[in-house]
Amino acid sequence: MSQWSEHSIARAIALQTLARKCVVLVDNCGWTGHECDVLGVTTDLRIIDVEVKISRADLKADAKKDKWWHRQYGAWIPGQRRQEVTTTARQHPPKVWKHYYAMPADIWKPDLLDCLPSKASGVLLLSYGKDYTDLHHRPHVIVECIRRATPNKDATRLTPSQAIDIARLANLRMWEAYHRRDEAQKHGVAA
């Protein structure tokens, strides 16, 4: 079993990679219309989407997600009971300024670059360092950017109202996480 989980990777990315660049970070957020494992709102009100992967198969399957495809529906085809559909690949998910994949370094192989749905996506690899840095003796996580994300020039900045909407979601999620932790402690379950 891997020493990594989706949550441990997301936490490391949020606290180490995005903490200084973003004013709000939300996990498993669908605000863009498509799920973001980590959605970050930068200090200049742009969206960074980080997709967390814990296996090669999970990474390869990502190219099939709707966020990577624009479908335009055309005329109804008589006799076939369907519409014409034109499908084109997207370089960036909707509303996203930068997109990254984050995964354990030990699953990465350079040929996986060919499996990514967009050449604009960045790649972050995580590994454990040898130094222990906290009171709980958790190993230091090293995040290496092996490919920087190419910014989406068409991504608009969020309005103040949109940024507040995302911040409200992050706030509510935090309080709900505290509640789940408290309930788990009441029942003697590790949180």
N, C-alpha and C positions, 0 to 999 in steps of 0.2 A: 504494500500500500504506500502511496506517495505521502511524503511529509507535507505536501502542499494541499490546500483546499482553495476553493474559489474565494472564500472570505479572507484567508490569510494573505492571498495575493492582492485582493482589492484593498485590504487595510494597508499593506506596505506601499502600494501605489498612491493611495490617498494621503498617507502621512509623510512619505518621503519624496515622492515625485511631484505631486500636485499641490501639496499644502501651501507652498509659497506663491504659486501661480494662480490659485483659485480662492474665491471668497465663499463658495458653497460647493460641497461635494455630497452627492446622493447615491446610494447603492441601489441596484436593481430598479432603475427609474425608466418609465416609459414616456416621459414628458415630450420627447421629440416625435412621438408617434411610433417609435420602435424601442425595444428594450436596450438600455445601456447598463452594463454591469456596474460601471462607475461613471456618473455624469458629473463633470466639473464645469462650473461657471467661472471663467477667468476674471481677473480684476478689470479687464476692459470689456466685460459682458459678452464673451463668446463661449461657445460650448465645446468642450473636449469630451469625447466618448471613448471610454476604455473598455474593451471586450476582454474578459478574463477567460483563459483556456487552460485546462489541466491535462489535456491529452492531445495527441496529434489528430486523432479521429474527430474530436470536438472542433479543432481548428479547421480541418478540411471541410467539415459540414457547414461552417459559417457562410461560405460563399453562396449557399442556397437560400439564405434568409432574405425576406422581402426588402429589408432596408438597403440591399445592394442592387435592387432592380426597380426600374421605372416601367410601369405598365400603362399603356394608353389603349383605351377601348374604343373601337371604331364601329363600323356599321354592323347591323345584324345580318348574319348569313342565312338566307332563306333555305329551308330544307335541312340545315345542319343543326338548328336550334342552339346557335352560339353566336357570339360577337367576334369580330376580328380583334386580335390583340397584338399590339406591337410591344415587344420587350427590349429595353436597352439597359445596359449595365451602368451603374452609377459609380463615380469616383469617390464620392463621400455620401454618407447617410444624410437624410434630410435634416436641415437646421444645424448640422455639425460643422464646426470650424476645423477641428483636427480629430483624427481617429487613430487609436492605438490598439494593438493586441499586446496583452501581458500574459506571460506564461513562465513556468519553471525552465531554467536554462537546460536542465538535463533531458527535456523532451525535444529541444530545438535541433533541427538540422537545416543547413542552408538551403537545401532544395525545397523546403516548405515555403519559401518566398513565392514560388510559382503557384502555390495553392491559395494564396490570399486573393480575395475578390478584387482588391484595388492596389495599384502600385503607390497610391497616395497614403496608405496606412503605414503608421510607424510600428516598430516591434520593440517591446521591452522584455528583457529576460531577467528572471530573479534567481538568486542563489543565496545560500547561507554562508556568511563569513565565519571565521574561526573565533572571533572575539565576541564575548558576551557583553552586552551593553546595558542591560536593565536589571532591576532588582529581582525579577522573576527568572533570571538566567536564560532568557530567550536569546537565541543567537541573532546576531546582526544580519539583516537582510540587505543584500547588495542588488541594486537595480541597474542594469546596463541597457542603454539604448543602442541597439544595433542598426536600427534604421529610423530616422526622424520622420515624423508625419509631415506631409505636404499640406499646407493650409488650403482650405476651400475659400477661394477669393469671392465666391458668391454667397457665403454664409453671412447673414446679417447679424448685427449686434442685438442682444436682447434689449427690450424696453425695460425701464425700471419696474413696471408692473409684472412683466414676465419673470424678472430676476426675483422679485418678492414672492411670486407664486412658487418658484423652485425652492427658495429659502424656507417658506412655510412648510413645504413637503419635507425638507430635511429636518426641520424642527420637530414636526409631528412624529417622524420616524425615530428620532432620538428618544423621545418620551415613551414611545411604544417599546423600544428596545429596553429601556429601564424597567418598564412594567414586566416584560417577559423574563428579565433577569431576576426580579424580585419574586415572581411567581415560581420560578425554577428553584430559587433558594428556599422558599417556603416548603416546597415538596421534596427537598433534599436532592435535587437534580443539579448536576454541574451546569452552569450557564455557558 
